[in-house]
Amino acid sequence: MRKSKGAPIASPTSHETRTWYAFEGPLGDVIHNRRFFFAWKQGCLIGTYNTLEEATASLASSEAGETH
C-alpha cells in the first residue's frame, strides 16, 4: 500500500499553559509570574517584589512621589 504524498502529517497539539496572572488597578499593573510580582506603571517597570502587597504598595508610593 502506498501513502499519499499530499496527505497532511498528524502532529500532537500542545496547549500553552499560562503561568502568569495580571492585576490591573488605578495606580498601575502587577504581574505575577510563578515566584515574583512585577509592578508596572504606564508601561515602565517599577520593581520586582516577593508579595502582591509589596508590589501594590510600591505603586502607591510612586504615585505620591510624582509632581503634577
PDBQT receptor file of N, H, CA, C and O in Angstrom, charges set to zero:
ATOM      1  N   MET A   1       0.835  -1.166   0.000  1.00  0.00    +0.000 N 
ATOM      2  CA  MET A   1       0.000   0.000   0.000  1.00  0.00    +0.000 C 
ATOM      3  C   MET A   1       0.885   1.236   0.000  1.00  0.00    +0.000 C 
ATOM      4  O   MET A   1       1.851   1.316   0.759  1.00  0.00    +0.000 OA
ATOM      5  N   ARG A   2       0.555   2.193  -0.849  1.00  0.00    +0.000 N 
ATOM      6  H   ARG A   2      -0.229   2.128  -1.466  1.00  0.00    +0.000 HD
ATOM      7  CA  ARG A   2       1.339   3.426  -0.959  1.00  0.00    +0.000 C 
ATOM      8  C   ARG A   2       0.674   4.539  -0.163  1.00  0.00    +0.000 C 
ATOM      9  O   ARG A   2      -0.552   4.630  -0.098  1.00  0.00    +0.000 OA
ATOM     10  N   LYS A   3       1.495   5.377   0.436  1.00  0.00    +0.000 N 
ATOM     11  H   LYS A   3       2.491   5.303   0.383  1.00  0.00    +0.000 HD
ATOM     12  CA  LYS A   3       0.985   6.544   1.158  1.00  0.00    +0.000 C 
ATOM     13  C   LYS A   3       0.832   7.705   0.195  1.00  0.00    +0.000 C 
ATOM     14  O   LYS A   3       1.657   7.890  -0.700  1.00  0.00    +0.000 OA
ATOM     15  N   SER A   4      -0.181   8.457   0.371  1.00  0.00    +0.000 N 
ATOM     16  H   SER A   4      -0.851   8.306   1.099  1.00  0.00    +0.000 HD
ATOM     17  CA  SER A   4      -0.415   9.630  -0.452  1.00  0.00    +0.000 C 
ATOM     18  C   SER A   4       0.601  10.709  -0.094  1.00  0.00    +0.000 C 
ATOM     19  O   SER A   4       0.833  10.976   1.085  1.00  0.00    +0.000 OA
ATOM     20  N   LYS A   5       1.211  11.333  -1.109  1.00  0.00    +0.000 N 
ATOM     21  H   LYS A   5       1.022  11.115  -2.067  1.00  0.00    +0.000 HD
ATOM     22  CA  LYS A   5       2.214  12.366  -0.855  1.00  0.00    +0.000 C 
ATOM     23  C   LYS A   5       1.589  13.665  -0.364  1.00  0.00    +0.000 C 
ATOM     24  O   LYS A   5       2.254  14.442   0.321  1.00  0.00    +0.000 OA
ATOM     25  N   GLY A   6       0.355  13.913  -0.691  1.00  0.00    +0.000 N 
ATOM     26  H   GLY A   6      -0.185  13.282  -1.247  1.00  0.00    +0.000 HD
ATOM     27  CA  GLY A   6      -0.302  15.162  -0.311  1.00  0.00    +0.000 C 
ATOM     28  C   GLY A   6      -1.016  15.106   1.025  1.00  0.00    +0.000 C 
ATOM     29  O   GLY A   6      -1.590  16.108   1.450  1.00  0.00    +0.000 OA
ATOM     30  N   ALA A   7      -0.998  13.976   1.695  1.00  0.00    +0.000 N 
ATOM     31  H   ALA A   7      -0.531  13.162   1.350  1.00  0.00    +0.000 HD
ATOM     32  CA  ALA A   7      -1.719  13.835   2.962  1.00  0.00    +0.000 C 
ATOM     33  C   ALA A   7      -1.009  14.627   4.065  1.00  0.00    +0.000 C 
ATOM     34  O   ALA A   7       0.215  14.564   4.179  1.00  0.00    +0.000 OA
ATOM     35  N   PRO A   8      -1.767  15.371   4.875  1.00  0.00    +0.000 N 
ATOM     36  CA  PRO A   8      -1.136  16.110   5.976  1.00  0.00    +0.000 C 
ATOM     37  C   PRO A   8      -0.617  15.154   7.043  1.00  0.00    +0.000 C 
ATOM     38  O   PRO A   8      -1.186  14.088   7.282  1.00  0.00    +0.000 OA
ATOM     39  N   ILE A   9       0.455  15.555   7.665  1.00  0.00    +0.000 N 
ATOM     40  H   ILE A   9       0.917  16.421   7.472  1.00  0.00    +0.000 HD
ATOM     41  CA  ILE A   9       1.055  14.748   8.728  1.00  0.00    +0.000 C 
ATOM     42  C   ILE A   9       0.400  15.156  10.043  1.00  0.00    +0.000 C 
ATOM     43  O   ILE A   9       0.353  16.338  10.384  1.00  0.00    +0.000 OA
ATOM     44  N   ALA A  10      -0.092  14.189  10.762  1.00  0.00    +0.000 N 
ATOM     45  H   ALA A  10      -0.054  13.229  10.485  1.00  0.00    +0.000 HD
ATOM     46  CA  ALA A  10      -0.737  14.462  12.049  1.00  0.00    +0.000 C 
ATOM     47  C   ALA A  10       0.333  14.760  13.081  1.00  0.00    +0.000 C 
ATOM     48  O   ALA A  10       1.312  14.025  13.206  1.00  0.00    +0.000 OA
ATOM     49  N   SER A  11       0.141  15.831  13.810  1.00  0.00    +0.000 N 
ATOM     50  H   SER A  11      -0.655  16.428  13.708  1.00  0.00    +0.000 HD
ATOM     51  CA  SER A  11       1.078  16.164  14.879  1.00  0.00    +0.000 C 
ATOM     52  C   SER A  11       0.275  16.410  16.144  1.00  0.00    +0.000 C 
ATOM     53  O   SER A  11      -0.843  16.924  16.092  1.00  0.00    +0.000 OA
ATOM     54  N   PRO A  12       0.842  16.047  17.263  1.00  0.00    +0.000 N 
ATOM     55  CA  PRO A  12       0.118  16.271  18.518  1.00  0.00    +0.000 C 
ATOM     56  C   PRO A  12      -0.011  17.768  18.784  1.00  0.00    +0.000 C 
ATOM     57  O   PRO A  12       0.921  18.533  18.537  1.00  0.00    +0.000 OA
ATOM     58  N   THR A  13      -1.149  18.169  19.280  1.00  0.00    +0.000 N 
ATOM     59  H   THR A  13      -1.906  17.548  19.480  1.00  0.00    +0.000 HD
ATOM     60  CA  THR A  13      -1.335  19.576  19.600  1.00  0.00    +0.000 C 
ATOM     61  C   THR A  13      -0.904  19.823  21.033  1.00  0.00    +0.000 C 
ATOM     62  O   THR A  13      -1.191  19.038  21.936  1.00  0.00    +0.000 OA
ATOM     63  N   SER A  14      -0.217  20.919  21.212  1.00  0.00    +0.000 N 
ATOM     64  H   SER A  14       0.016  21.556  20.478  1.00  0.00    +0.000 HD
ATOM     65  CA  SER A  14       0.188  21.273  22.577  1.00  0.00    +0.000 C 
ATOM     66  C   SER A  14      -0.432  22.615  22.909  1.00  0.00    +0.000 C 
ATOM     67  O   SER A  14      -0.348  23.561  22.126  1.00  0.00    +0.000 OA
ATOM     68  N   HIS A  15      -1.044  22.691  24.054  1.00  0.00    +0.000 N 
ATOM     69  H   HIS A  15      -1.113  21.922  24.690  1.00  0.00    +0.000 HD
ATOM     70  CA  HIS A  15      -1.662  23.924  24.511  1.00  0.00    +0.000 C 
ATOM     71  C   HIS A  15      -0.725  24.576  25.505  1.00  0.00    +0.000 C 
ATOM     72  O   HIS A  15      -0.302  23.966  26.487  1.00  0.00    +0.000 OA
ATOM     73  N   GLU A  16      -0.411  25.828  25.227  1.00  0.00    +0.000 N 
ATOM     74  H   GLU A  16      -0.754  26.323  24.429  1.00  0.00    +0.000 HD
ATOM     75  CA  GLU A  16       0.472  26.565  26.117  1.00  0.00    +0.000 C 
ATOM     76  C   GLU A  16      -0.281  26.915  27.397  1.00  0.00    +0.000 C 
ATOM     77  O   GLU A  16      -1.387  27.454  27.349  1.00  0.00    +0.000 OA
ATOM     78  N   THR A  17       0.316  26.609  28.520  1.00  0.00    +0.000 N 
ATOM     79  H   THR A  17       1.215  26.171  28.559  1.00  0.00    +0.000 HD
ATOM     80  CA  THR A  17      -0.289  26.901  29.807  1.00  0.00    +0.000 C 
ATOM     81  C   THR A  17       0.211  28.252  30.293  1.00  0.00    +0.000 C 
ATOM     82  O   THR A  17       1.417  28.485  30.369  1.00  0.00    +0.000 OA
ATOM     83  N   ARG A  18      -0.706  29.127  30.616  1.00  0.00    +0.000 N 
ATOM     84  H   ARG A  18      -1.686  28.937  30.554  1.00  0.00    +0.000 HD
ATOM     85  CA  ARG A  18      -0.324  30.444  31.123  1.00  0.00    +0.000 C 
ATOM     86  C   ARG A  18       0.185  30.285  32.545  1.00  0.00    +0.000 C 
ATOM     87  O   ARG A  18      -0.467  29.661  33.381  1.00  0.00    +0.000 OA
ATOM     88  N   THR A  19       1.358  30.856  32.816  1.00  0.00    +0.000 N 
ATOM     89  H   THR A  19       1.889  31.363  32.136  1.00  0.00    +0.000 HD
ATOM     90  CA  THR A  19       1.954  30.752  34.141  1.00  0.00    +0.000 C 
ATOM     91  C   THR A  19       2.019  32.106  34.829  1.00  0.00    +0.000 C 
ATOM     92  O   THR A  19       2.752  32.260  35.806  1.00  0.00    +0.000 OA
ATOM     93  N   TRP A  20       1.271  33.090  34.343  1.00  0.00    +0.000 N 
ATOM     94  H   TRP A  20       0.676  32.964  33.549  1.00  0.00    +0.000 HD
ATOM     95  CA  TRP A  20       1.285  34.404  34.963  1.00  0.00    +0.000 C 
ATOM     96  C   TRP A  20      -0.139  34.908  35.144  1.00  0.00    +0.000 C 
ATOM     97  O   TRP A  20      -1.073  34.458  34.482  1.00  0.00    +0.000 OA
ATOM     98  N   TYR A  21      -0.271  35.845  36.051  1.00  0.00    +0.000 N 
ATOM     99  H   TYR A  21       0.488  36.211  36.589  1.00  0.00    +0.000 HD
ATOM    100  CA  TYR A  21      -1.564  36.452  36.337  1.00  0.00    +0.000 C 
ATOM    101  C   TYR A  21      -1.382  37.965  36.400  1.00  0.00    +0.000 C 
ATOM    102  O   TYR A  21      -0.365  38.444  36.902  1.00  0.00    +0.000 OA
ATOM    103  N   ALA A  22      -2.337  38.707  35.905  1.00  0.00    +0.000 N 
ATOM    104  H   ALA A  22      -3.163  38.318  35.497  1.00  0.00    +0.000 HD
ATOM    105  CA  ALA A  22      -2.256  40.162  35.898  1.00  0.00    +0.000 C 
ATOM    106  C   ALA A  22      -3.313  40.757  36.817  1.00  0.00    +0.000 C 
ATOM    107  O   ALA A  22      -4.461  40.315  36.841  1.00  0.00    +0.000 OA
ATOM    108  N   PHE A  23      -2.901  41.764  37.569  1.00  0.00    +0.000 N 
ATOM    109  H   PHE A  23      -1.968  42.123  37.550  1.00  0.00    +0.000 HD
ATOM    110  CA  PHE A  23      -3.795  42.515  38.435  1.00  0.00    +0.000 C 
ATOM    111  C   PHE A  23      -3.739  43.955  37.958  1.00  0.00    +0.000 C 
ATOM    112  O   PHE A  23      -2.686  44.589  38.027  1.00  0.00    +0.000 OA
ATOM    113  N   GLU A  24      -4.857  44.480  37.477  1.00  0.00    +0.000 N 
ATOM    114  H   GLU A  24      -5.712  43.966  37.422  1.00  0.00    +0.000 HD
ATOM    115  CA  GLU A  24      -4.911  45.853  36.995  1.00  0.00    +0.000 C 
ATOM    116  C   GLU A  24      -5.624  46.725  38.006  1.00  0.00    +0.000 C 
ATOM    117  O   GLU A  24      -6.688  46.367  38.513  1.00  0.00    +0.000 OA
ATOM    118  N   GLY A  25      -5.034  47.867  38.295  1.00  0.00    +0.000 N 
ATOM    119  H   GLY A  25      -4.170  48.158  37.883  1.00  0.00    +0.000 HD
ATOM    120  CA  GLY A  25      -5.655  48.789  39.233  1.00  0.00    +0.000 C 
ATOM    121  C   GLY A  25      -5.467  50.219  38.779  1.00  0.00    +0.000 C 
ATOM    122  O   GLY A  25      -4.820  50.472  37.763  1.00  0.00    +0.000 OA
ATOM    123  N   PRO A  26      -6.030  51.160  39.526  1.00  0.00    +0.000 N 
ATOM    124  CA  PRO A  26      -5.945  52.562  39.129  1.00  0.00    +0.000 C 
ATOM    125  C   PRO A  26      -4.530  53.135  39.203  1.00  0.00    +0.000 C 
ATOM    126  O   PRO A  26      -4.229  54.118  38.526  1.00  0.00    +0.000 OA
ATOM    127  N   LEU A  27      -3.665  52.537  40.011  1.00  0.00    +0.000 N 
ATOM    128  H   LEU A  27      -3.910  51.738  40.560  1.00  0.00    +0.000 HD
ATOM    129  CA  LEU A  27      -2.304  53.058  40.154  1.00  0.00    +0.000 C 
ATOM    130  C   LEU A  27      -1.309  52.390  39.209  1.00  0.00    +0.000 C 
ATOM    131  O   LEU A  27      -0.207  52.905  39.018  1.00  0.00    +0.000 OA
ATOM    132  N   GLY A  28      -1.674  51.262  38.619  1.00  0.00    +0.000 N 
ATOM    133  H   GLY A  28      -2.568  50.844  38.774  1.00  0.00    +0.000 HD
ATOM    134  CA  GLY A  28      -0.780  50.540  37.733  1.00  0.00    +0.000 C 
ATOM    135  C   GLY A  28      -1.158  49.076  37.662  1.00  0.00    +0.000 C 
ATOM    136  O   GLY A  28      -2.243  48.677  38.083  1.00  0.00    +0.000 OA
ATOM    137  N   ASP A  29      -0.243  48.279  37.121  1.00  0.00    +0.000 N 
ATOM    138  H   ASP A  29       0.639  48.603  36.779  1.00  0.00    +0.000 HD
ATOM    139  CA  ASP A  29      -0.481  46.844  36.944  1.00  0.00    +0.000 C 
ATOM    140  C   ASP A  29       0.545  46.035  37.719  1.00  0.00    +0.000 C 
ATOM    141  O   ASP A  29       1.690  46.456  37.887  1.00  0.00    +0.000 OA
ATOM    142  N   VAL A  30       0.123  44.875  38.187  1.00  0.00    +0.000 N 
ATOM    143  H   VAL A  30      -0.807  44.533  38.051  1.00  0.00    +0.000 HD
ATOM    144  CA  VAL A  30       1.029  43.935  38.843  1.00  0.00    +0.000 C 
ATOM    145  C   VAL A  30       0.899  42.599  38.118  1.00  0.00    +0.000 C 
ATOM    146  O   VAL A  30      -0.205  42.083  37.943  1.00  0.00    +0.000 OA
ATOM    147  N   ILE A  31       2.027  42.050  37.704  1.00  0.00    +0.000 N 
ATOM    148  H   ILE A  31       2.923  42.469  37.847  1.00  0.00    +0.000 HD
ATOM    149  CA  ILE A  31       2.065  40.761  37.028  1.00  0.00    +0.000 C 
ATOM    150  C   ILE A  31       2.716  39.754  37.964  1.00  0.00    +0.000 C 
ATOM    151  O   ILE A  31       3.795  40.008  38.499  1.00  0.00    +0.000 OA
ATOM    152  N   HIS A  32       2.061  38.604  38.166  1.00  0.00    +0.000 N 
ATOM    153  H   HIS A  32       1.184  38.397  37.732  1.00  0.00    +0.000 HD
ATOM    154  CA  HIS A  32       2.621  37.533  38.995  1.00  0.00    +0.000 C 
ATOM    155  C   HIS A  32       3.063  36.416  38.069  1.00  0.00    +0.000 C 
ATOM    156  O   HIS A  32       2.250  35.851  37.338  1.00  0.00    +0.000 OA
ATOM    157  N   ASN A  33       4.347  36.096  38.096  1.00  0.00    +0.000 N 
ATOM    158  H   ASN A  33       5.008  36.555  38.690  1.00  0.00    +0.000 HD
ATOM    159  CA  ASN A  33       4.899  35.054  37.250  1.00  0.00    +0.000 C 
ATOM    160  C   ASN A  33       5.618  34.041  38.123  1.00  0.00    +0.000 C 
ATOM    161  O   ASN A  33       6.789  34.214  38.460  1.00  0.00    +0.000 OA
ATOM    162  N   ARG A  34       4.920  33.003  38.479  1.00  0.00    +0.000 N 
ATOM    163  H   ARG A  34       3.968  32.863  38.205  1.00  0.00    +0.000 HD
ATOM    164  CA  ARG A  34       5.404  31.900  39.315  1.00  0.00    +0.000 C 
ATOM    165  C   ARG A  34       5.872  32.341  40.691  1.00  0.00    +0.000 C 
ATOM    166  O   ARG A  34       5.210  32.030  41.681  1.00  0.00    +0.000 OA
ATOM    167  N   ARG A  35       6.992  33.055  40.791  1.00  0.00    +0.000 N 
ATOM    168  H   ARG A  35       7.530  33.308  39.986  1.00  0.00    +0.000 HD
ATOM    169  CA  ARG A  35       7.554  33.357  42.094  1.00  0.00    +0.000 C 
ATOM    170  C   ARG A  35       7.493  34.835  42.467  1.00  0.00    +0.000 C 
ATOM    171  O   ARG A  35       7.334  35.163  43.642  1.00  0.00    +0.000 OA
ATOM    172  N   PHE A  36       7.617  35.727  41.496  1.00  0.00    +0.000 N 
ATOM    173  H   PHE A  36       7.746  35.460  40.541  1.00  0.00    +0.000 HD
ATOM    174  CA  PHE A  36       7.742  37.145  41.788  1.00  0.00    +0.000 C 
ATOM    175  C   PHE A  36       6.554  37.952  41.281  1.00  0.00    +0.000 C 
ATOM    176  O   PHE A  36       5.807  37.514  40.406  1.00  0.00    +0.000 OA
ATOM    177  N   PHE A  37       6.402  39.129  41.849  1.00  0.00    +0.000 N 
ATOM    178  H   PHE A  37       7.008  39.485  42.560  1.00  0.00    +0.000 HD
ATOM    179  CA  PHE A  37       5.401  40.096  41.431  1.00  0.00    +0.000 C 
ATOM    180  C   PHE A  37       6.134  41.276  40.807  1.00  0.00    +0.000 C 
ATOM    181  O   PHE A  37       7.064  41.818  41.405  1.00  0.00    +0.000 OA
ATOM    182  N   PHE A  38       5.719  41.673  39.609  1.00  0.00    +0.000 N 
ATOM    183  H   PHE A  38       4.964  41.232  39.124  1.00  0.00    +0.000 HD
ATOM    184  CA  PHE A  38       6.340  42.776  38.894  1.00  0.00    +0.000 C 
ATOM    185  C   PHE A  38       5.348  43.930  38.833  1.00  0.00    +0.000 C 
ATOM    186  O   PHE A  38       4.236  43.768  38.331  1.00  0.00    +0.000 OA
ATOM    187  N   ALA A  39       5.748  45.098  39.343  1.00  0.00    +0.000 N 
ATOM    188  H   ALA A  39       6.652  45.229  39.750  1.00  0.00    +0.000 HD
ATOM    189  CA  ALA A  39       4.887  46.270  39.335  1.00  0.00    +0.000 C 
ATOM    190  C   ALA A  39       5.215  47.114  38.104  1.00  0.00    +0.000 C 
ATOM    191  O   ALA A  39       6.373  47.448  37.855  1.00  0.00    +0.000 OA
ATOM    192  N   TRP A  40       4.164  47.454  37.334  1.00  0.00    +0.000 N 
ATOM    193  H   TRP A  40       3.223  47.182  37.537  1.00  0.00    +0.000 HD
ATOM    194  CA  TRP A  40       4.313  48.247  36.108  1.00  0.00    +0.000 C 
ATOM    195  C   TRP A  40       3.422  49.471  36.200  1.00  0.00    +0.000 C 
ATOM    196  O   TRP A  40       2.295  49.397  36.690  1.00  0.00    +0.000 OA
ATOM    197  N   LYS A  41       3.932  50.591  35.727  1.00  0.00    +0.000 N 
ATOM    198  H   LYS A  41       4.847  50.651  35.329  1.00  0.00    +0.000 HD
ATOM    199  CA  LYS A  41       3.128  51.814  35.679  1.00  0.00    +0.000 C 
ATOM    200  C   LYS A  41       3.395  52.504  34.349  1.00  0.00    +0.000 C 
ATOM    201  O   LYS A  41       4.534  52.854  34.038  1.00  0.00    +0.000 OA
ATOM    202  N   GLN A  42       2.344  52.695  33.572  1.00  0.00    +0.000 N 
ATOM    203  H   GLN A  42       1.419  52.411  33.824  1.00  0.00    +0.000 HD
ATOM    204  CA  GLN A  42       2.411  53.346  32.270  1.00  0.00    +0.000 C 
ATOM    205  C   GLN A  42       3.482  52.716  31.379  1.00  0.00    +0.000 C 
ATOM    206  O   GLN A  42       4.215  53.416  30.681  1.00  0.00    +0.000 OA
ATOM    207  N   GLY A  43       3.561  51.388  31.414  1.00  0.00    +0.000 N 
ATOM    208  H   GLY A  43       2.965  50.819  31.981  1.00  0.00    +0.000 HD
ATOM    209  CA  GLY A  43       4.494  50.656  30.560  1.00  0.00    +0.000 C 
ATOM    210  C   GLY A  43       5.916  50.575  31.074  1.00  0.00    +0.000 C 
ATOM    211  O   GLY A  43       6.777  50.013  30.396  1.00  0.00    +0.000 OA
ATOM    212  N   CYS A  44       6.192  51.117  32.250  1.00  0.00    +0.000 N 
ATOM    213  H   CYS A  44       5.492  51.573  32.801  1.00  0.00    +0.000 HD
ATOM    214  CA  CYS A  44       7.547  51.091  32.825  1.00  0.00    +0.000 C 
ATOM    215  C   CYS A  44       7.566  50.193  34.060  1.00  0.00    +0.000 C 
ATOM    216  O   CYS A  44       6.656  50.242  34.888  1.00  0.00    +0.000 OA
ATOM    217  N   LEU A  45       8.603  49.380  34.174  1.00  0.00    +0.000 N 
ATOM    218  H   LEU A  45       9.342  49.341  33.502  1.00  0.00    +0.000 HD
ATOM    219  CA  LEU A  45       8.757  48.504  35.332  1.00  0.00    +0.000 C 
ATOM    220  C   LEU A  45       9.167  49.329  36.538  1.00  0.00    +0.000 C 
ATOM    221  O   LEU A  45      10.175  50.036  36.505  1.00  0.00    +0.000 OA
ATOM    222  N   ILE A  46       8.384  49.237  37.601  1.00  0.00    +0.000 N 
ATOM    223  H   ILE A  46       7.566  48.663  37.628  1.00  0.00    +0.000 HD
ATOM    224  CA  ILE A  46       8.688  49.938  38.850  1.00  0.00    +0.000 C 
ATOM    225  C   ILE A  46       9.630  49.093  39.710  1.00  0.00    +0.000 C 
ATOM    226  O   ILE A  46      10.573  49.618  40.302  1.00  0.00    +0.000 OA
ATOM    227  N   GLY A  47       9.372  47.772  39.777  1.00  0.00    +0.000 N 
ATOM    228  H   GLY A  47       8.607  47.345  39.296  1.00  0.00    +0.000 HD
ATOM    229  CA  GLY A  47      10.215  46.905  40.589  1.00  0.00    +0.000 C 
ATOM    230  C   GLY A  47       9.700  45.480  40.636  1.00  0.00    +0.000 C 
ATOM    231  O   GLY A  47       8.614  45.178  40.141  1.00  0.00    +0.000 OA
ATOM    232  N   THR A  48      10.496  44.611  41.238  1.00  0.00    +0.000 N 
ATOM    233  H   THR A  48      11.378  44.856  41.639  1.00  0.00    +0.000 HD
ATOM    234  CA  THR A  48      10.175  43.196  41.409  1.00  0.00    +0.000 C 
ATOM    235  C   THR A  48      10.037  42.927  42.905  1.00  0.00    +0.000 C 
ATOM    236  O   THR A  48      10.886  43.340  43.695  1.00  0.00    +0.000 OA
ATOM    237  N   TYR A  49       8.968  42.238  43.290  1.00  0.00    +0.000 N 
ATOM    238  H   TYR A  49       8.278  41.903  42.648  1.00  0.00    +0.000 HD
ATOM    239  CA  TYR A  49       8.658  42.054  44.709  1.00  0.00    +0.000 C 
ATOM    240  C   TYR A  49       8.280  40.603  45.002  1.00  0.00    +0.000 C 
ATOM    241  O   TYR A  49       7.944  39.835  44.100  1.00  0.00    +0.000 OA
ATOM    242  N   ASN A  50       8.344  40.250  46.289  1.00  0.00    +0.000 N 
ATOM    243  H   ASN A  50       8.617  40.874  47.021  1.00  0.00    +0.000 HD
ATOM    244  CA  ASN A  50       8.014  38.893  46.717  1.00  0.00    +0.000 C 
ATOM    245  C   ASN A  50       6.523  38.704  46.980  1.00  0.00    +0.000 C 
ATOM    246  O   ASN A  50       6.021  37.583  46.895  1.00  0.00    +0.000 OA
ATOM    247  N   THR A  51       5.811  39.779  47.298  1.00  0.00    +0.000 N 
ATOM    248  H   THR A  51       6.218  40.690  47.367  1.00  0.00    +0.000 HD
ATOM    249  CA  THR A  51       4.381  39.671  47.615  1.00  0.00    +0.000 C 
ATOM    250  C   THR A  51       3.574  40.682  46.813  1.00  0.00    +0.000 C 
ATOM    251  O   THR A  51       4.101  41.690  46.342  1.00  0.00    +0.000 OA
ATOM    252  N   LEU A  52       2.299  40.395  46.671  1.00  0.00    +0.000 N 
ATOM    253  H   LEU A  52       1.871  39.576  47.054  1.00  0.00    +0.000 HD
ATOM    254  CA  LEU A  52       1.386  41.308  45.995  1.00  0.00    +0.000 C 
ATOM    255  C   LEU A  52       1.261  42.613  46.772  1.00  0.00    +0.000 C 
ATOM    256  O   LEU A  52       1.154  43.684  46.173  1.00  0.00    +0.000 OA
ATOM    257  N   GLU A  53       1.273  42.533  48.090  1.00  0.00    +0.000 N 
ATOM    258  H   GLU A  53       1.359  41.663  48.577  1.00  0.00    +0.000 HD
ATOM    259  CA  GLU A  53       1.150  43.722  48.920  1.00  0.00    +0.000 C 
ATOM    260  C   GLU A  53       2.326  44.672  48.708  1.00  0.00    +0.000 C 
ATOM    261  O   GLU A  53       2.133  45.885  48.617  1.00  0.00    +0.000 OA
ATOM    262  N   GLU A  54       3.543  44.131  48.630  1.00  0.00    +0.000 N 
ATOM    263  H   GLU A  54       3.700  43.146  48.704  1.00  0.00    +0.000 HD
ATOM    264  CA  GLU A  54       4.725  44.964  48.388  1.00  0.00    +0.000 C 
ATOM    265  C   GLU A  54       4.642  45.640  47.022  1.00  0.00    +0.000 C 
ATOM    266  O   GLU A  54       4.991  46.812  46.880  1.00  0.00    +0.000 OA
ATOM    267  N   ALA A  55       4.181  44.897  46.022  1.00  0.00    +0.000 N 
ATOM    268  H   ALA A  55       3.898  43.945  46.137  1.00  0.00    +0.000 HD
ATOM    269  CA  ALA A  55       4.094  45.437  44.663  1.00  0.00    +0.000 C 
ATOM    270  C   ALA A  55       3.064  46.556  44.583  1.00  0.00    +0.000 C 
ATOM    271  O   ALA A  55       3.323  47.592  43.971  1.00  0.00    +0.000 OA
ATOM    272  N   THR A  56       1.896  46.358  45.195  1.00  0.00    +0.000 N 
ATOM    273  H   THR A  56       1.685  45.516  45.692  1.00  0.00    +0.000 HD
ATOM    274  CA  THR A  56       0.867  47.400  45.146  1.00  0.00    +0.000 C 
ATOM    275  C   THR A  56       1.281  48.603  45.987  1.00  0.00    +0.000 C 
ATOM    276  O   THR A  56       0.955  49.737  45.636  1.00  0.00    +0.000 OA
ATOM    277  N   ALA A  57       1.991  48.379  47.089  1.00  0.00    +0.000 N 
ATOM    278  H   ALA A  57       2.256  47.458  47.374  1.00  0.00    +0.000 HD
ATOM    279  CA  ALA A  57       2.474  49.499  47.905  1.00  0.00    +0.000 C 
ATOM    280  C   ALA A  57       3.494  50.327  47.124  1.00  0.00    +0.000 C 
ATOM    281  O   ALA A  57       3.535  51.549  47.265  1.00  0.00    +0.000 OA
ATOM    282  N   SER A  58       4.306  49.682  46.312  1.00  0.00    +0.000 N 
ATOM    283  H   SER A  58       4.272  48.689  46.196  1.00  0.00    +0.000 HD
ATOM    284  CA  SER A  58       5.289  50.425  45.516  1.00  0.00    +0.000 C 
ATOM    285  C   SER A  58       4.600  51.305  44.484  1.00  0.00    +0.000 C 
ATOM    286  O   SER A  58       5.081  52.397  44.181  1.00  0.00    +0.000 OA
ATOM    287  N   LEU A  59       3.477  50.842  43.943  1.00  0.00    +0.000 N 
ATOM    288  H   LEU A  59       3.086  49.955  44.189  1.00  0.00    +0.000 HD
ATOM    289  CA  LEU A  59       2.716  51.662  43.001  1.00  0.00    +0.000 C 
ATOM    290  C   LEU A  59       2.133  52.880  43.705  1.00  0.00    +0.000 C 
ATOM    291  O   LEU A  59       2.116  53.977  43.148  1.00  0.00    +0.000 OA
ATOM    292  N   ALA A  60       1.655  52.685  44.930  1.00  0.00    +0.000 N 
ATOM    293  H   ALA A  60       1.668  51.794  45.383  1.00  0.00    +0.000 HD
ATOM    294  CA  ALA A  60       1.082  53.794  45.691  1.00  0.00    +0.000 C 
ATOM    295  C   ALA A  60       2.165  54.801  46.070  1.00  0.00    +0.000 C 
ATOM    296  O   ALA A  60       1.922  56.006  46.015  1.00  0.00    +0.000 OA
ATOM    297  N   SER A  61       3.353  54.336  46.451  1.00  0.00    +0.000 N 
ATOM    298  H   SER A  61       3.550  53.356  46.496  1.00  0.00    +0.000 HD
ATOM    299  CA  SER A  61       4.422  55.257  46.837  1.00  0.00    +0.000 C 
ATOM    300  C   SER A  61       4.981  55.986  45.621  1.00  0.00    +0.000 C 
ATOM    301  O   SER A  61       5.403  57.137  45.741  1.00  0.00    +0.000 OA
ATOM    302  N   SER A  62       4.994  55.343  44.449  1.00  0.00    +0.000 N 
ATOM    303  H   SER A  62       4.652  54.408  44.351  1.00  0.00    +0.000 HD
ATOM    304  CA  SER A  62       5.469  56.032  43.250  1.00  0.00    +0.000 C 
ATOM    305  C   SER A  62       4.457  57.086  42.813  1.00  0.00    +0.000 C 
ATOM    306  O   SER A  62       4.839  58.090  42.212  1.00  0.00    +0.000 OA
ATOM    307  N   GLU A  63       3.178  56.877  43.105  1.00  0.00    +0.000 N 
ATOM    308  H   GLU A  63       2.869  56.062  43.594  1.00  0.00    +0.000 HD
ATOM    309  CA  GLU A  63       2.137  57.858  42.798  1.00  0.00    +0.000 C 
ATOM    310  C   GLU A  63       2.314  59.088  43.670  1.00  0.00    +0.000 C 
ATOM    311  O   GLU A  63       2.146  60.208  43.186  1.00  0.00    +0.000 OA
ATOM    312  N   ALA A  64       2.647  58.913  44.932  1.00  0.00    +0.000 N 
ATOM    313  H   ALA A  64       2.784  58.003  45.325  1.00  0.00    +0.000 HD
ATOM    314  CA  ALA A  64       2.813  60.030  45.857  1.00  0.00    +0.000 C 
ATOM    315  C   ALA A  64       4.047  60.855  45.519  1.00  0.00    +0.000 C 
ATOM    316  O   ALA A  64       4.078  62.054  45.800  1.00  0.00    +0.000 OA
ATOM    317  N   GLY A  65       5.063  60.241  44.923  1.00  0.00    +0.000 N 
ATOM    318  H   GLY A  65       5.038  59.267  44.695  1.00  0.00    +0.000 HD
ATOM    319  CA  GLY A  65       6.296  60.928  44.602  1.00  0.00    +0.000 C 
ATOM    320  C   GLY A  65       6.242  61.748  43.319  1.00  0.00    +0.000 C 
ATOM    321  O   GLY A  65       7.174  62.508  43.054  1.00  0.00    +0.000 OA
ATOM    322  N   GLU A  66       5.203  61.627  42.520  1.00  0.00    +0.000 N 
ATOM    323  H   GLU A  66       4.446  61.010  42.735  1.00  0.00    +0.000 HD
ATOM    324  CA  GLU A  66       5.103  62.366  41.272  1.00  0.00    +0.000 C 
ATOM    325  C   GLU A  66       4.633  63.793  41.518  1.00  0.00    +0.000 C 
ATOM    326  O   GLU A  66       3.879  64.061  42.454  1.00  0.00    +0.000 OA
ATOM    327  N   THR A  67       5.089  64.701  40.665  1.00  0.00    +0.000 N 
ATOM    328  H   THR A  67       5.701  64.483  39.905  1.00  0.00    +0.000 HD
ATOM    329  CA  THR A  67       4.603  66.061  40.725  1.00  0.00    +0.000 C 
ATOM    330  C   THR A  67       3.733  66.330  39.517  1.00  0.00    +0.000 C 
ATOM    331  O   THR A  67       4.005  65.826  38.428  1.00  0.00    +0.000 OA
ATOM    332  N   HIS A  68       2.702  67.111  39.695  1.00  0.00    +0.000 N 
ATOM    333  H   HIS A  68       2.481  67.521  40.580  1.00  0.00    +0.000 HD
ATOM    334  CA  HIS A  68       1.767  67.412  38.603  1.00  0.00    +0.000 C 
ATOM    335  C   HIS A  68       1.857  68.833  38.190  1.00  0.00    +0.000 C 
ATOM    336  O   HIS A  68       1.141  69.259  37.284  1.00  0.00    +0.000 OA
TER     337      HIS A  68
